[in-house]
Amino acid sequence: MKNPCHNFSALAVEGVRTLQPYAPGKPIDELEREYGVSNIIKLASNENPLGSSPLALAACQAAVRELQLYPDGNGFALKQALADKYHVDSSCITLGNGSNDILEFVARVFLSPGANAVFSRHAFAVYPLVCQAVGADLNVAAANAVDDVMPYGHNLENMRAQVNAQTRVIFIANPNNPTGTWLDASSLESFIRDIPETVIIVLDEAYVEYVTEKEYPKSLSWLQKYPNLVITRTFSKVYGLAGLRIGYSLSHPDVADLLNRVRQPFNTNTLAQVAAEAALADQAHIERSVTANSDGMQQISTAFKLMGVEFIPSVGNFISFRTALPEQQVYQALLQEGIIIRPIGNYDLPGYLRVTIGSHEQNERFLQALMNITGTKA
Ligand SMILES: *Cc1c(COP(=O)(O)O)cnc(C)c1O
């Protein structure tokens, strides 16, 4: 080694030097290794407790025989299936290695030092990461107050006020993770209408399939009207394919063409493509998952109320809450019981934790453990 004491950090580009990597939910194996506990349940990453669609698994099994071949770099069949399902042209679709990949494409295509991106406080943690990595400024809008009907939710007026001549991208999570708050069609469309067409609006709909609110936007109908709109969706959540890493965006074809330029030629793999295509057609699995989720949401929120646990009403497959104890203490105590959830103090929500809605039994185990830890009863 020539220079073992070199300060490599000084060599890194400025955005990367100060970047804090994303903190994912603790993997089950890691908890097993570190704590020696078994019979672990993970309710930390908004995964589907019902698992993947059986049709997706069968498609994967058939495709494992061809793993010596590169995937279709254009993802023709999956794009066609998405185009058919959503009545868009396949030139509007960009496939990503998770929708996280798409968020990164947007940042690399539209942001640079001197430009800024607007998003809300308590918004999904990946937005600041992808923007900082390309050296762009972060214009963070104040969120709704705690006593709002949508506590900690995106405040569109405040977001609008953060938009200036250097703004190139706005990130909106609807519903937002980790708050589970959402924006209705009419307020969101007025906001979009008011934004100059030169600003890309990313509408992150990772949990769209779970939302049953009548006023929730049917955003696909906006694509024709607002060419600066990029809608991102994923197979990681309701489709139960988080481990395969596959997501997509719908946008104007010219925007898709630009995103495609920074995409790795084979960013989505063979198994992910065939599984996603099969999962897309398995409406029964989606319906089972959505029903199980609303039952579980009911189960947990009812217990929270009885326990006097404060929570943020959520339309997703997760719910954020706080007890009288510090969040790290609750998190650690649950880990001891083999239950992984997520402390979210790092989202500017001190005291809060987020739990994914699990199966009935998993929810029961979580609630029982929480009652023991906090000394409350439901
Ligand atoms: C989970 C999540 C995503 C993306 O997940 P991928 O697995 O990368 O598709 C995007 N946005 C939000 C708000 C999420 O919670």
The ligand as a Gaussian input file, in Angstrom:
#p B3LYP/6-31G(d) Opt

LIG

0 1
 C      -40.884000       0.925000      -0.434000
 C      -40.987000       2.253000      -1.086000
 C      -40.470000       2.509000      -2.364000
 C      -39.657000       1.640000      -3.213000
 O      -39.371000       0.431000      -3.033000
 P      -38.649000      -0.449000      -4.144000
 O      -38.533000      -1.732000      -3.442000
 O      -37.346000       0.188000      -4.481000
 O      -39.569000      -0.478000      -5.330000
 C      -40.646000       3.742000      -2.924000
 N      -41.305000       4.692000      -2.291000
 C      -41.818000       4.513000      -1.082000
 C      -42.557000       5.621000      -0.449000
 C      -41.659000       3.288000      -0.429000
 O      -42.124000       3.138000       0.806000

